[in-house]
């Protein structure tokens, strides 16, 4: 989290951080990277954590694989002749492969 906060303040920072507690960690600044105060880093850590928390839905929103989604679509279409006509090219292309190479 400390490094993420530093990089939010200065995306070009070259730094090594030893430890995960902002109050006790060691920070080495490399290649002329200007030092950032621990107070500024700590304030940015609060923002980074809030951003992370606000985007929890993105981590929770896990869809089935594209292959599984297409398989669900295929089975829905295979049961519905109206959909077969609406999406004729798609349906016929997939059906041709399934007929040529059936499951054993």
Secondary structure as UniProt FT lines:
FT   HELIX           2..9
FT   TURN            11..12
FT   STRAND          15..18
FT   TURN            22..24
FT   STRAND          26..29
FT   TURN            31..32
FT   HELIX           38..54
FT   HELIX           56..60
FT   HELIX           66..78
FT   HELIX           81..86
FT   HELIX           88..100
//
